[in-house]
């Protein structure tokens, strides 16, 4: 986790979220949708097929974002090229693409913790989804996740004829609210260096990068590993932990083992060797109580190691 902004600069009014691999796990839903296509077509699937398709699809989308092809070309080309690559030229690539999109809607899910985070953020910020995607699939996927009503605006590249990182996309997004909000009060959150971060930077907007690779170098104002870390940077909104993590901490509290706790405080990573005495709930926030009297909020605890 990294933040280069001051407390004053962190006083945002509008949060613009990318959708895929930011709010939902696109990698998982895409793989499931792809696998289901082979079941639907009653075709044998080899282990390297998805890797082959993924490489073709990534190149197609890069060409689209670079304005070399259109959204129509995406629909027509990606599975046509894939099916040709694996020797199934008798199949219609456009029809295969349509089946994949139907399956993608079916397999898209959102983590409950992400939805809870958005509900809390909505009380303090204007929220938007900014997504590069096809119009017949993006809004149905967002609706299936129960997210539509949480957002003040949803911008889909295929609907407006321009995609991230084009400045025109962000200019369009900035005009989707009834009220005027200064650019300095807008934060773009996404997982793509090319479309989200470079696009935000070119548009004069602050950016938050969700990194999937520790070695990724990026010019972003905020860098986090998971979108759930965002509230702790913005305004310290408590994000409920899952039951499994709570039970795990409760075991250490009962056993009074000596442990090494890694946690985040004031946007910096810290560690302490101590004993967990108890877990406490106060004002709907949960805390771990340590042997020295220190109290750490559960969503700020990132890792615990047993000390021999």
C-alpha positions in Angstrom: 0.0 0.0 0.0 1.3 3.4 -1.0 -0.1 6.9 -0.9 1.7 10.1 -2.0 -1.3 12.4 -1.3 -1.8 14.7 1.7 -4.8 14.5 3.9 -6.2 17.6 2.2 -5.7 16.0 -1.3 -7.5 12.9 -0.1 -10.7 14.8 0.4 -12.3 13.4 -2.7 -16.0 13.9 -3.6 -16.2 11.5 -6.6 -14.8 8.0 -7.0 -14.6 6.5 -10.5 -14.2 2.7 -10.4 -13.1 0.4 -13.3 -15.2 -2.7 -13.2 -13.3 -5.8 -14.4 -10.5 -6.9 -12.0 -11.3 -3.9 -9.9 -14.7 -4.6 -8.5 -15.1 -8.1 -9.8 -12.7 -10.9 -10.7 -12.8 -10.9 -14.5 -10.1 -13.6 -14.8 -12.3 -16.2 -13.0 -15.6 -15.3 -14.7 -14.0 -15.2 -18.1 -12.4 -18.6 -17.6 -15.6 -20.2 -16.4 -17.5 -18.6 -19.4 -14.9 -19.9 -21.8 -15.0 -23.4 -20.4 -18.8 -23.4 -20.5 -18.7 -22.6 -24.3 -16.9 -25.9 -24.9 -19.6 -27.7 -22.9 -22.4 -25.9 -24.7 -20.8 -26.8 -28.1 -20.0 -30.4 -27.0 -16.3 -29.8 -27.9 -13.2 -31.4 -26.4 -11.1 -28.7 -24.7 -7.4 -28.9 -24.4 -5.5 -27.4 -21.4 -3.8 -24.7 -23.4 -6.9 -23.4 -25.2 -7.7 -20.6 -22.7 -4.1 -19.4 -22.8 -4.2 -19.2 -26.6 -7.5 -17.3 -26.5 -6.3 -15.0 -23.7 -3.3 -13.9 -25.8 -5.4 -13.2 -28.8 -8.1 -11.4 -26.8 -5.5 -9.2 -25.1 -4.0 -8.1 -28.4 -7.5 -7.4 -29.8 -8.4 -5.2 -26.8 -5.1 -3.3 -27.0 -5.7 -2.6 -30.7 -9.2 -1.4 -29.7 -7.9 0.9 -27.0 -5.3 2.3 -29.4 -8.1 3.0 -31.9 -6.8 0.6 -34.5 -10.1 -1.4 -34.6 -13.7 -1.0 -33.5 -15.9 -2.7 -31.0 -17.6 -4.6 -34.0 -14.1 -5.9 -34.8 -13.7 -7.2 -31.3 -16.9 -9.3 -31.6 -16.0 -10.6 -35.1 -12.3 -11.2 -34.7 -11.3 -12.6 -31.3 -13.0 -16.0 -31.5 -12.7 -16.3 -35.3 -8.9 -16.0 -34.9 -8.9 -18.3 -31.9 -11.0 -21.0 -33.6 -8.7 -20.8 -36.6 -5.7 -21.2 -34.4 -7.0 -24.4 -32.9 -8.3 -25.8 -36.2 -12.0 -25.4 -35.7 -12.6 -23.1 -38.7 -16.0 -24.6 -39.4 -17.4 -22.8 -36.4 -18.9 -19.3 -36.5 -16.6 -17.0 -34.5 -19.3 -14.4 -34.1 -21.8 -16.9 -32.7 -19.1 -18.4 -30.4 -18.5 -14.8 -29.1 -22.2 -14.3 -28.4 -22.3 -17.6 -26.4 -19.2 -16.5 -24.5 -20.8 -13.2 -23.6 -24.0 -14.9 -22.4 -21.9 -17.2 -20.2 -19.9 -14.2 -18.9 -23.0 -12.6 -17.6 -24.0 -15.8 -15.9 -20.6 -16.4 -14.2 -19.9 -12.8 -13.0 -20.0 -12.4 -9.3 -19.0 -9.7 -6.7 -17.5 -10.4 -3.3 -20.0 -9.4 -0.5 -17.2 -7.4 1.1 -16.9 -5.2 -2.0 -20.6 -4.6 -2.1 -20.6 -3.6 1.6 -17.7 -1.3 0.9 -19.5 0.5 -1.9 -22.7 0.9 0.2 -20.6 2.7 2.9 -18.7 4.8 0.3 -22.0 5.9 -1.3 -22.9 7.8 1.8 -19.8 10.0 1.4 -19.0 10.1 -2.3 -20.5 10.2 -5.7 -19.7 6.9 -7.4 -19.3 5.9 -11.0 -18.3 2.9 -13.0 -16.0 3.6 -16.0 -15.5 0.4 -18.1 -14.1 -0.6 -21.4 -16.6 -3.2 -22.5 -19.3 -4.3 -24.9 -22.7 -2.8 -24.3 -24.7 -6.1 -24.5 -22.7 -7.5 -21.6 -21.4 -4.9 -19.2 -24.6 -3.4 -17.9 -26.2 -6.9 -17.4 -23.2 -8.0 -15.5 -23.3 -5.0 -13.3 -27.0 -5.5 -12.7 -26.5 -9.2 -11.9 -24.1 -8.2 -9.2 -26.7 -5.9 -7.7 -24.5 -2.8 -8.2 -26.4 -0.7 -10.6 -28.3 1.3 -7.9 -25.2 2.0 -6.0 -23.7 4.2 -8.8 -24.6 7.7 -9.8 -23.4 7.0 -13.4 -22.1 4.1 -15.4 -20.0 4.7 -18.5 -19.5 1.9 -21.0 -17.0 2.5 -23.8 -19.1 0.7 -26.4 -22.1 2.9 -25.7 -20.2 6.2 -26.1 -17.9 5.3 -29.0 -14.7 6.0 -27.2 -12.6 4.0 -24.7 -10.1 4.5 -21.9 -7.3 5.8 -22.0 -8.7 8.4 -24.4 -9.1 11.8 -22.7 -12.5 12.0 -24.5 -13.7 9.1 -22.4 -12.9 10.8 -19.2 -14.3 14.1 -20.4 -17.6 12.3 -21.1 -17.5 10.7 -17.7 -16.9 14.0 -15.9 -20.1 15.3 -17.5 -22.4 12.5 -16.3 -23.5 14.2 -13.0 -26.0 17.0 -12.6 -23.5 18.9 -10.4 -20.1 20.2 -11.2 -17.2 18.7 -9.2 -13.6 20.0 -9.5 -11.2 17.5 -11.1 -9.0 17.7 -8.0 -11.9 16.0 -6.1 -12.1 13.0 -8.5 -10.2 9.7 -8.0 -9.9 7.1 -10.7 -9.5 3.5 -9.4 -8.4 0.7 -11.7 -6.1 -2.3 -12.4 -4.9 -1.3 -15.8 -1.8 0.9 -16.1 -2.6 1.6 -19.8 -6.3 2.3 -19.7 -7.0 3.5 -16.2 -3.9 5.1 -14.8 -2.4 6.6 -18.0 -5.9 7.8 -18.9 -6.5 9.4 -15.6 -3.1 11.1 -15.6 -3.6 12.4 -19.1 -7.0 13.8 -18.0 -5.6 15.6 -15.0 -7.2 13.3 -12.5 -5.8 11.6 -9.4 -5.4 7.8 -9.7 -5.4 4.7 -7.6 -3.8 1.6 -9.0 -4.7 -1.9 -8.0 -1.6 -4.0 -8.6 -1.6 -7.7 -9.4 2.2 -7.9 -9.6 4.6 -6.8 -6.9 7.2 -5.7 -9.5 4.8 -3.4 -11.4 6.1 0.2 -11.5 3.4 2.8 -12.1 2.9 6.5 -11.8 -0.2 6.5 -9.6 -1.1 8.6 -6.5 -2.2 5.6 -4.6 -1.2 2.0 -5.0 -3.1 -0.9 -3.3 -3.2 -4.7 -3.6 -7.0 -4.9 -3.3 -9.9 -2.5 -3.8 -11.0 -3.3 -0.2 -7.9 -1.3 1.1 -9.2 1.9 -0.5 -11.5 3.1 2.4 -8.6 2.9 4.9 -6.7 5.4 2.8 -9.6 7.7 1.9 -11.3 8.3 5.3 -10.7 5.3 7.5 -14.1 3.7 6.9 -14.2 0.3 8.5 -14.4 -2.6 6.1 -15.9 -5.8 7.8 -13.6 -8.8 7.8 -14.9 -12.2 6.7 -15.9 -14.7 9.4 -13.0 -17.0 8.7 -10.4 -14.3 9.5 -12.3 -13.3 12.6 -12.4 -17.0 13.8 -8.7 -17.3 13.1 -7.9 -14.3 15.3 -10.2 -15.6 18.0 -8.2 -18.8 18.2 -5.0 -16.8 19.0 -6.9 -14.8 21.6 -8.0 -18.0 23.4 -4.6 -19.6 23.2 -2.6 -16.4 24.2 0.2 -17.4 21.8 3.0 -15.0 21.1 2.5 -13.8 17.6 4.0 -11.4 15.0 1.3 -9.1 13.7 1.6 -7.2 10.4 -0.8 -4.2 10.2 -1.4 -0.9 8.6 -1.5 2.4 10.5 -1.3 5.9 9.1 -0.9 4.4 5.6 2.3 2.6 6.6 3.0 -1.1 7.2 4.1 -2.0 10.7 4.7 -5.2 12.7 4.7 -6.0 16.4 5.5 -9.2 18.5 2.8 -9.5 21.1 -0.1 -11.6 22.5 -3.7 -11.2 21.5 -5.8 -10.9 24.7 -9.3 -10.4 23.2 -11.4 -9.2 20.3 -13.7 -6.3 20.9 -16.6 -4.7 19.0 -17.3 -0.9 19.4 -19.6 1.2 17.3 -19.9 -1.6 14.7 -16.1 -1.8 14.3 -14.0 -4.8 15.4 -10.7 -4.6 17.2 -7.9 -6.9 18.4 -6.7 -6.1 21.9 -3.0 -6.7 22.6 -1.1 -7.5 25.8 0.4 -4.0 26.0 -3.1 -2.5 25.8 -2.8 -1.5 22.2 -5.9 -1.8 20.0 -5.8 -2.5 16.3 -8.8 -2.5 14.0 -9.3 -5.9 12.4 -9.4 -4.6 8.8 -5.9 -3.2 9.4 -4.4 -6.5 10.4 -2.9 -8.0 7.2 -0.9 -11.0 8.5 -0.2 -13.0 11.7 2.7 -15.4 12.2 3.1 -17.6 15.2 6.4 -16.9 17.1 8.2 -20.0 18.5 
